Amino acid sequence: MIRERLTPARVARFSCPPGKQQSYLWDTEAPRLAVRATIGGAKSYVFEAKLNRRTIRHTIGHVRMWDIDSADPDRPGARQEARRLQALVDRGIDPRAHADEITQRAEASTRAAKAEARRGALLVEDAWRAYLAHQRERMSRLHIEKGKRWGARHLRDHENLAQAGGQPKKRGKGTTIRGVLHPLFQLRLADVTSAALQQWQASEAAIRPNNARQGFEMFRAFWRWCASHPEYRDAIDASVVENKELRDEVPSRKSKRFDVLEKSHLPAWFIAVRGLNNPVMAAYLQGLLLTGARREELAALRWDDLDFRWGSLWLKDKVAAEGRKVPLTPYLQSLLLELKRINETPHRVRKLRGKTKTPVDWSPSPWVFFSRSAADGRINEPRIPHRRALAVAGLDHVTLHGLRRTFASLAEWVEMPQGVAAQIMGHKPSATAERHYINRPLELLALWHGKYERWILEQAGIPFDSVQASNGPGLRVVGATA
């Protein structure tokens, strides 16, 4: 074993003798330190010691990367490193395992730093897209009950409020406007603060308060979702959406208490609605009031869902996947039979194809509330004719969902049991008896539903021969006042 005090010059002169694969030159000051030279000319500092009666050897590094001695504590020399490794051995620690552990910690720290940098660079838009993708995936899992997964309409509302705008409108002229959520999308997740959200709410509420409130509620649900997912949790401050000053900026939800028709409104409302030049829209709006159905439930009604013989119809239901069967009351049946006659009457319509209007033969539509101009063949936007009818009647604005509220409110005038009204409207049962014990047949529902319809027609001043209506097709409204 050759030992000399290692100096830069001595290390530079040292080489592997011919005929050997490697050779060692040991230091006299740090006895466990040596320079190893290989046949290929490479030279490095190594440390060798005995641990548990076994020889261990650990490479410190290439001679060009390490000085022999160093006064810099942040960049020790080979001798200082050899003494440090000897201290580990004295404590019974294998320097090789210790070095691996340090390397792993360093790599983990590097990975964490890179992940933190990526999280810090994430935009709100990136997380929002992941949020919608997550919800779409849940929508495809049909075993998740309704109410715990989104519906198509709810997803579309999120997409509309997040759109960039500037696209041609599907209906009408002009381009779409920017969604209320879109100004937040270019912010980094880390830059979303309660102050930034307050400023956003203040600017949007001044222009469109209802959309501003809806946008905040959507963003708050999205933010809470981010807080529950590790890839976003560390990049956000989950408490910003709970800030009191921010919530004070959010416009209040409009009261739905007055979004109904009163009993005294019925004559003017029926006259205006029945006076619409579109019989399909007129029947649809009256159907909403007479059945208490949700707007899309009634709009999606097909002729196959009607049973004129037994006086019933099937409505798609957002609570029950199989839908619900409700009575087809006499006056509403007369309206639908008239639509059936119109639908089955052969005639030609003019549809816009390209830049010219071309006559097209109309075939009967499978939809009850059909539209010859709509792409999908059924009505899509009944709010416009309803607003027109309300203006003609001189009534305050009532939404289409307000007609559903009207059904629930006016049903109390005929003392309809709440359970009957809820079953007709498709409300989820709340009481134990309603959920598990009471099963009302269609005949019982029809008894109360017919009583409600007769009272509505009486208040609206519409004489109607229900006996004639019960005799089947050919029924007509007698002495219509509209």
Secondary structure, DSSP 8 states (H G I E B T S, - for coil): --EE---HHHHHH----TT-SEEEEEESSSTTEEEEEETTS-EEEEEEEEETTEEEEEEEEETTT--SS-S-TTS--HHHHHHHHHHHHHTT--HHHHHHHHHHHHHHHHHHHHHHHHHHH-BHHHHHHHHHHHHHHHHT-TTS-TTSS--HHHHHHHHHHH----SB-SSSSSB----TTGGGTTSBGGG--HHHHHHHHHHHHTT-HHHHHHHHHHHHHHHHHHHTSHHHHTTS-GGGGG-HHHHHHS------TT-S--GGGHHHHHHHHHTSS-HHHHHHHHHHHHH---HHHHHT-BGGGEETTTTEEEE--SSSTT-EEEE--HHHHHHHHHHHHHHHS--EEEEEETTEEEEEE----SBSSB-SSSTTSB---THHHHHHHHHHHT-----HHHHHHHHHHHGGGGT--HHHHHHHHT----SHHHHHT----HHHHHHHHHHHHHHHHHHHT----HHHHTT-TT---SS---
